[in-house]
């Protein structure tokens, strides 16, 4: 018995190219989502850490005067702890600027008081400045929450950029699928006309294309997710082996949230491909009536 050719062949060179394009788009979308999520997680943890911290810079006094100022600050309402930073702590703090060798000799070290506070850090900083001025101590308190506010603004911009990038990649994938569906429909126009004459409804013909591009989108999405998983795993491994990690670098940990994104991406790609095929075939068939 002779085997009949299907309406849509098993595969061809055009479909291989389409598979690669959809997989690449899915890879970029997943990687952008994971990177944005990792950056947001890192920055959120950093801002939560510094929200209740401030630094008091003391001048025109020696270390003993700074210790007295720290004792005065520690006794204020809303202050949990206050201590004068040691030379080792200052070297560690300034290491990103001066390198691992520490501060060069001859450079005067500032007298800084690290303060852990609860409540509104900006209001407490103003109260500390007033208290130091009343005691005749020259000093200035700076709340780290001001820097955290700038980070939050950057996070909002990052979220908007990530969402825009994912939407752009999704629309690009849908457009590519729609173009490929229309090309496949035109290439088999004679067969479609025969099916119409045989009584086949547009819904039946559209379903053939929907199923075909649903499977293609699922496979391509899975390939893109696997590639994104491999790249993310490499980044996680490199970050763990790094001796000087940055607090604001994306923290890609492949936790439950990341794995959900990786699992949902192929299904989302398949749904986008199916919807694009359905709309394209439906419009093409109606316009040919």
C-alpha positions in Angstrom: 0.0 0.0 0.0 1.5 3.4 -1.0 2.0 5.8 1.9 0.2 9.1 1.3 2.1 12.4 1.7 0.9 14.5 4.6 -0.4 18.0 4.2 2.6 19.3 6.0 5.9 17.3 5.4 7.8 16.0 8.4 10.5 18.6 8.1 12.5 20.7 5.6 15.3 23.2 5.5 12.9 26.1 6.1 11.5 24.5 9.2 15.0 23.9 10.6 15.8 27.6 10.2 12.5 28.5 11.8 13.3 26.1 14.7 16.7 27.8 15.2 15.2 31.3 15.2 12.5 30.4 17.7 14.9 28.6 19.9 17.3 31.6 19.9 14.5 34.0 20.7 13.3 31.8 23.5 16.9 31.6 24.8 17.3 35.4 24.8 13.9 35.9 26.5 14.6 33.4 29.3 18.1 34.7 29.9 16.8 38.3 30.0 14.2 37.2 32.5 16.6 35.3 34.7 19.2 38.1 34.6 16.6 40.7 35.5 15.3 38.5 38.4 18.8 37.8 39.6 19.7 41.5 39.6 16.5 42.5 41.4 17.1 39.8 44.0 20.7 41.0 44.6 19.8 44.7 44.8 16.8 44.0 47.0 19.0 42.1 49.5 21.5 44.9 49.4 18.9 47.7 50.0 17.4 45.7 52.9 20.8 45.4 54.4 21.7 49.1 54.2 18.2 50.6 54.9 18.9 50.7 58.7 22.6 51.7 58.4 24.3 55.1 58.4 27.8 56.5 58.6 28.9 59.4 60.8 32.0 61.2 59.7 33.9 62.9 62.6 36.4 65.6 62.1 38.5 68.0 64.3 39.1 65.3 67.0 41.1 62.2 67.8 40.0 58.6 68.1 39.2 59.1 71.8 36.8 61.9 70.8 35.3 59.7 68.1 34.7 56.9 70.7 32.9 59.4 72.9 30.8 60.5 70.0 30.0 56.8 69.3 28.9 56.3 72.9 26.7 59.4 72.7 25.1 58.2 69.4 24.6 54.7 70.8 22.5 56.1 73.6 20.0 57.9 71.3 16.5 56.5 70.8 16.3 54.4 67.6 20.0 53.5 67.5 20.8 49.8 68.0 24.6 50.0 67.9 27.4 52.4 67.0 31.1 51.8 66.9 34.2 53.6 65.4 35.6 51.8 62.4 39.0 50.3 62.9 41.9 50.7 60.4 41.3 47.1 59.2 37.6 47.8 58.6 38.5 51.0 56.7 41.0 49.1 54.6 38.3 46.5 53.8 35.8 49.2 53.0 38.2 51.1 50.7 39.7 48.0 49.1 37.7 48.4 45.8 39.3 51.8 45.4 42.8 51.2 46.6 43.2 47.5 45.9 44.0 44.6 48.2 47.2 46.3 49.3 45.2 48.6 51.5 45.4 52.4 51.9 48.9 53.8 51.0 51.0 55.2 53.8 50.7 58.9 54.3 47.0 59.2 53.5 45.1 60.3 56.6 42.3 57.9 57.6 38.9 59.4 58.3 37.2 58.8 61.6 34.0 57.0 60.7 31.3 55.7 63.0 29.1 52.9 61.8 25.5 53.1 63.1 22.8 50.4 63.0 19.4 52.0 63.4 15.7 51.2 63.4 13.0 53.4 62.0 13.4 56.3 59.7 17.1 56.6 59.0 16.8 60.0 57.4 15.0 61.5 60.5 17.5 59.8 62.8 20.5 61.2 60.8 19.2 64.7 61.3 18.7 64.1 65.0 22.3 62.8 65.3 23.6 65.9 63.5 21.7 68.1 65.9 22.9 66.1 69.0 26.6 66.3 67.8 26.3 70.0 67.2 24.8 70.5 70.7 27.7 68.7 72.2 30.3 70.7 70.3 31.4 67.8 68.1 32.0 68.3 64.5 30.4 65.5 62.6 27.9 64.7 59.8 25.6 61.6 59.6 24.7 60.2 56.2 21.9 57.7 56.0 22.5 54.8 53.5 18.8 54.8 52.7 19.4 57.6 50.3 21.6 55.4 48.2 19.0 52.6 48.6 16.4 54.9 47.1 18.6 55.4 44.0 19.0 51.6 43.7 15.2 51.2 43.9 14.8 53.7 41.0 17.4 51.7 39.0 15.4 48.5 39.8 12.2 50.0 38.5 14.0 51.0 35.2 15.5 47.5 35.0 12.1 45.8 35.4 10.6 48.0 32.7 13.5 47.3 30.4 13.3 43.5 31.1 9.6 43.4 30.5 10.0 45.4 27.3 12.7 43.1 26.0 10.7 40.0 26.7 7.6 41.4 25.0 9.7 42.5 22.0 11.2 39.0 21.7 7.8 37.4 22.1 6.3 39.6 19.4 9.3 38.9 17.1 8.7 35.1 17.6 5.0 35.5 16.9 5.8 37.5 13.7 8.3 34.9 12.5 5.8 32.0 13.1 3.0 34.0 11.3 5.3 34.6 8.3 6.3 30.9 8.2 2.7 29.8 8.6 1.6 32.0 5.7 4.4 30.8 3.5 3.5 27.1 4.3 -0.1 27.8 3.5 0.8 29.4 0.1 3.1 26.5 -0.7 0.2 24.1 -0.3 -2.6 26.2 -1.7 -3.6 23.5 -4.2 -4.0 20.9 -1.5 -6.0 23.4 0.6 -8.3 24.0 -2.4 -8.8 20.3 -2.8 -9.7 19.9 0.9 -12.2 22.7 0.5 -13.8 20.9 -2.5 -13.9 17.7 -0.4 -15.9 19.5 2.3 -13.1 20.2 4.8 -13.9 23.2 7.0 -11.4 26.0 7.6 -11.3 24.9 11.3 -9.9 21.5 10.2 -7.2 23.0 8.0 -6.2 25.5 10.7 -6.0 22.7 13.3 -3.3 21.0 11.1 -1.1 24.0 11.1 -1.8 24.8 14.8 -0.7 21.3 15.9 2.4 21.5 13.7 3.6 24.8 15.0 2.6 24.0 18.5 5.0 21.1 18.5 7.7 23.2 16.8 7.3 26.0 19.4 7.4 23.5 22.2 10.6 21.8 20.9 12.3 25.1 20.1 11.2 26.6 23.4 12.7 23.6 25.3 15.9 23.9 23.3 16.1 27.6 24.2 15.4 26.9 27.9 18.1 24.2 28.0 20.6 26.6 26.5 19.6 29.3 29.0 20.0 26.7 31.8 23.5 25.8 30.6 24.6 29.5 30.4 23.0 30.2 33.8 24.7 27.2 35.4 28.1 28.5 34.0 27.4 31.9 35.5 26.5 30.5 38.9 29.6 28.3 38.9 31.8 31.2 38.0 30.2 33.4 40.7 30.7 30.7 43.4 34.4 30.3 42.4 35.0 34.1 42.4 37.0 35.4 45.3 35.5 38.9 45.2 31.8 38.7 44.4 29.9 42.0 44.1 26.7 42.5 46.0 25.0 44.2 43.1 25.8 41.6 40.4 22.9 39.3 39.4 22.5 36.5 41.8 21.6 33.6 39.5 21.1 30.7 41.9 18.8 28.4 39.9 16.3 28.3 42.8 12.6 27.3 42.5 11.7 30.6 40.8 14.3 30.3 38.2 13.4 26.6 37.5 9.7 27.7 37.1 10.7 30.3 34.5 12.8 27.6 32.6 9.8 25.2 32.7 7.2 27.7 31.7 9.2 29.1 28.8 8.7 26.2 26.3 4.9 26.1 27.0 4.7 29.8 26.5 6.6 29.5 23.3 4.3 26.7 22.1 1.2 28.7 22.9 2.5 31.8 21.1 3.3 29.7 18.0 -0.1 28.0 18.1 -2.0 31.3 18.4 0.1 32.9 15.7 -0.6 29.9 13.4 -4.4 30.0 14.1 -4.7 33.7 13.5 -2.6 33.6 10.3 -4.4 30.6 8.8 -7.8 31.9 9.7 -7.2 35.3 8.1 -5.6 33.7 5.0 -8.4 31.3 4.4 -11.1 34.0 4.9 -9.4 36.3 2.5 -9.2 33.6 -0.2 -13.0 33.0 -0.1 
